[in-house]
Amino acid sequence: MTPTRRRLLGTGLIGAGAAALSACGTATGTGSDGPRLLHAADVHPADYPTVTAVKWMGEELGRLTDGRLGIRSFPSGQLGNEDDSIGLARFQAIDICRVAAAALNNAFPETSLLCLPYVFRSVEHMRAVVDGDIGTQLLNVFEGRGLVGLAYYDAAPRSVYNVRRPVYEPADMKGLKIRAPQSDIFLDTVRAMGANPTPLTFGAVFSSLQTHLIDGAENNWPSYQSSRQFEVARYWSDTRHLYSPDALLISKASMDALTPADRDLVRDVARRSVPLMRAEWDKREADARAAVIAAGTQVNEVDLAAFARAVEPVNSKYTAGAGLKPLYEQITAAA
């Protein structure tokens, strides 16, 4: 066990998952003559598209290396929340993490471009951008702080849902306490839409809805369904305000520990996992939507133009610095 990893485990950063991770040996290996296992963390359940895509990566690495390389996944937040996962990967306590782009905005301002409200007009627009030169640029921003970008996965569109009433226009958001990820840009977006933003981790949302600590949240169909939040927040308003993707990252130290050929292999397998994840995502999204509607969720359309106008100041704020305006214009032009 590396000193850094021992220190992180000692501080309880990964809580109940520490024992499970310790039992697997050191990161980037089993500590034996067995296969070299990369440890991967995700807050989503084992059957979620991002988790199954990383599982496929492990199987593909095993196939291509005759079992020499593989991945062991820790889904369902076993190793903590997304902020925990980022820190653990940076210090090689784990190897791979899948996190929402929003979790990266404060540390990596360039990723804010992926989380601006209504910057993407459709799933197809988002995919074209992250698959192209802009996506490559935005994968290369992590290496200066201990991470390497491998791929972007789908996680959108995101809409608003709540326990109180249908939302048709920004005025209907007034007085609602809406959970947002712990990202400045998400908090500003919810505020601009007319609600009171409340930063909470994903795992805290269900109980907070039950106890009325919050009135609602915003997320995608699969997360709304898999977290069972639809059981308490039955009003879904199709704002589609964000098409922000997820990022698949690997510890730079873990990557550097691999041979050049294995580094290329990991990158290639990650890239090839994207269409598999997307196919799973499209099916999961449709199934989740149908399931929650069958369970009683009330879905309504909204005045998209009114919401887009309401959040224009957010886009202006976050593209004013760090030289982001040209990239922002390229993204919107790609629509």
Phi, psi and omega in degrees: 000132180289154178303320181296316181295320179299320180295317180295318178295322181294330179279354179077022184300325181255012169052232186294340180283350184300316182296319180296317181291320180299324182293343183270357184091189183289160175296154183057037176165164180265348183079015180218194179274006181284189181295155178275109185260129171268130182268129185238134182246146176206144178278346184275160182291169189297334182264009181285146185305323179294322181290318180292329177293318178291324175299317176300320177303315180298318179294321180291319176299318178297319180295317185284341182244015182055039176086004182287325178243150177196180179227135170249122184264146174235086182277185173059030177067025181301330183253021177107185180277184185293323176298320175301314183300319180297313180297318180296320179291321180301324183256016174062024171285331164232174184256315189233140172221147173249121182224155173294145179303329181300327181291348184255350189300316185291321180279330183231084187304333181299329181289350176301330180302328182282348186244009179288137181295131177062017174291326173258140183263346182195169175299319181297321178297313180299314181298319180297322181290310184288339177278350185256201184297322179296317178299320177298316177301320184278352170273340185269004185275351190271337192295336179290348182230040168083012181229159174232129178281129180256319184191165170247133178252159178288148176203027190211172007279159179253141179223173183264140173219153184205174184266354193253312189196162172293148176244125181247330182211167183307326180300332180286347180277347185301131177088349180277135174267110186248125177293140172225153174302160183281066181225132182303319184292324177291319179297317178295323180295313180298321179295317180294332178284352173111357183259175174263109184286140179232112181283125178215153172290158182302318183293343182268356189290315185302308181295327180291327174291318180299318185269001180064026167297326173231162178263338184188190181204184174220136182189188179264169182300312182298320180290321177301321182279314185292332179276354181067017180294336179297340181291336181243333179247096191262002179255108178255122179247123194279065182289330180045046187280341182224137172242031185294137181272178169262157177246136173257119188235153174232147176302132178297322178296320178295318179295317181295334180286345178278159173290157177306320180295320179290327176298316178297322181294316179299316179299316183294316181294321177299316179299318182284347176283342186297307179298327176296314179300317182297320178296317176296320182295314182300318179292315182297320180297314180296317180294319181295317179300313181296321183294316184286329176293318177298331181275358175116002177295134177262121184251135176222149173284162180229172175278090185298322181296321179294319178293320179297321177295320184297328185261004179305320178299330178295314180296321179296319181297315189272353174255001183285329184247177175059021177064031186271345185302315180299318178294321177301315180294324177295320180295313181293325179294331182290348179295000000 
